[in-house]
């Protein structure tokens, strides 16, 4: 019987070759797009952003439905911020035209990376997809998105909407592509493909580390674990409102949501009361222990808790809290690795530690970041510039949100940092980028540099621009060369796609054989 | 002992070996085809293809060539395309050629896939082992359906060398074997609708057979509206329209089947060459229900042991799937656009020499101002690392057929080499003229 079974050889999974085809197509698209002028690029960026923004609500709802976590109204906010919001933030900036520095006799010509491979997370699915697409389009790159499998449906819908709008506005065909069925072998193949020019990885550490191991240039960012210091000079009312609003944002699934509040003893009780007024529930000791073992059974984070709301989480621990509770505050004493509350939580549970002095608070913030989250972000609420400076210098993060919620502060939405969905964690966070990811990270510049000798004069380059607007669809439809004046693009013939992959045929055959065998045995 | 060891042959291929390229060529003449072997030596293209991968072929000497002919599209997907190799290798664990007497797993699967991607109306698939046999099947099918005998083709047509197919083509290949049958196979001038109507008017024609772009004739393009009008004439005079898509199918025009760009649903469509993936010979005839009546009347009417060999079906299934991808279609449009643009630039440099570019997608005929112009260009291309062939039936024209999965950097290199070769061929011809 065994010789009748169809034993396939060890082969690549079916999706891998298709992924390579996407990279090849992107390669062509990138080459074409790299010659576009700034006016056309702006039109394409606007079209893609508007297409996403127009359906921001639908995508927000669908993302929550598909992944089972987060808050639709907060995702709506991020979807808008990461589409038209990003475009508005960079309005007037030009990542396309040559920049002339007459004093130094240098002209810098923007040179796109080429093919950008973007890995996007489940926690922030559509916003990250949109953000990376907009950045790629602004800088004339082609982009291939590999969405997190938990959020693939909504990401595919969002990316396709943006791709259609971009192409309709004149972008090259295939400038935005998305993997519909992501798998580990496929992602590996995309990451290691030599035609992938840069990988922009947002997601868990394994994804980021493998991006760096791929052999291709990569921008990956590490995890967060945000300490928040509140000292006695802080405006407690405002601080409480900001922290709870930020902690509750999208049910705390962002890497920028606050992890542990470090309160100076003098104002700690007052702060807890203010938290309660803002809709947080301060857990009593036994309640805190119940939450600890529910959210971190056996000391490990329970992924069922990701992005769930505070009331639901309390319920799981057998705790009844007011229906409008937005966050659960868990006071604890010692910031050490074996204390689960000192780790990143990805749900609206907020650690709370008292310190005798603000100075001591700095040490505690460092202790939190020793566990995880170095290079990412921290927050401080204080009116004391000296302390703020000391805190920021001592704590190994690359952005400190001051008197603002960290969720939207570190990501530049409520601060004047570059608005981003990808927080560079720098050397401390094992990343090549320390800033918030922004358009310039997807660009190089060719610098033409004149002889510095004053006798060698640089002529004027003003008005010289190597880029042009395309004269029609890119690429042109391949009309016969003797019929070009009369060109009519036929409607593509839409018939059932072939799904008859060899793999499927194999399954069919296997089924047939099994049926045959059954028949034989019965007879 | 070491001193006595016989030196290993330089070219060892396992089952056979050669001491040198010269020895190989001598044996080729002795045991295989002296005429053909000598022809290429005399043409300055002493190519014996050894290693091959992607769009590169390597002569025994190690010389690398970019393949811009692809054996008429056989290597559409490149040489030894890894996906097709994998599919066939895998299939060999279970399948062989199969048995033509019985319903077959792979034949049925491929037939379904072909019909799903074909112009609407085509509903049955009949297999051959190669393009010529498939053409014969198509002609026999048309004769059965119409109960008429005549087949109209164009002058300088080329549809293969088998019994019936050879009759549709140029005399050169039929008279040699006393196989010309002008009374059954009238030939009419290409792009001449009046002549076509004259040939059909007697209502005694079973079918008109047309390559969507005649390859061996140097890809003269059908005038806008010509094929559409021929199809209408076929309908008017009860003849079938057979689309020979052997060289124009499988995305080469930027659509899976070139004929769909004309909005024509043929009664019969023939595919070959590229459908094999370049790995296992297979060809297929797609027919409408009406045309394919003999399959009901006598299903054993055409028998072919190797026709639709199951390993070939696997190669074809994979090939068809690759060709049908959205990404592939997009790439063909990019390649066509880029190659066309670069060649137009070369043409602007040599307007008196490089006088025409016939292009539909990645099917190109390059016209030169000399009766044998393409032979000169072919030789200089060869010297400069590109393989493309002159058109047998119009040697002014070079057949230039880049791959549908060509990478941008290879496309650039191919055009750089082509530009140089066209210039060198021009210089050679000018020198000949000067010294004449």
Interface residues (C-beta under 8 A of the other chain):
Chain A: X6 X7 X8 X9 X11 X12 X17 X18 X21 X22 X24 X25 X27 X28 X29 X31 X32 X173 X174 X177 X195 X474 X475 X476 X477 X478 X479 X480 X481 X482 X483 X486 X490 X492 X493 X495 X496 X497 X498 X500 X501 X502 X505 X506 X508 X509 X512
Chain B: X82 X83 X86 X87 X89 X90 X91 X93 X94 X105 X106 X109 X112 X113 X116 X117 X119 X120 X221 X222 X223 X224 X253 X254 X255 X256 X260 X261 X263 X314 X317 X318 X320 X321 X322 X324 X325 X327 X328 X330 X331 X332 X333 X334 X335 X336 X337 X338 X340 X357 X358 X359 X360 X361 X362 X405 X407 X408
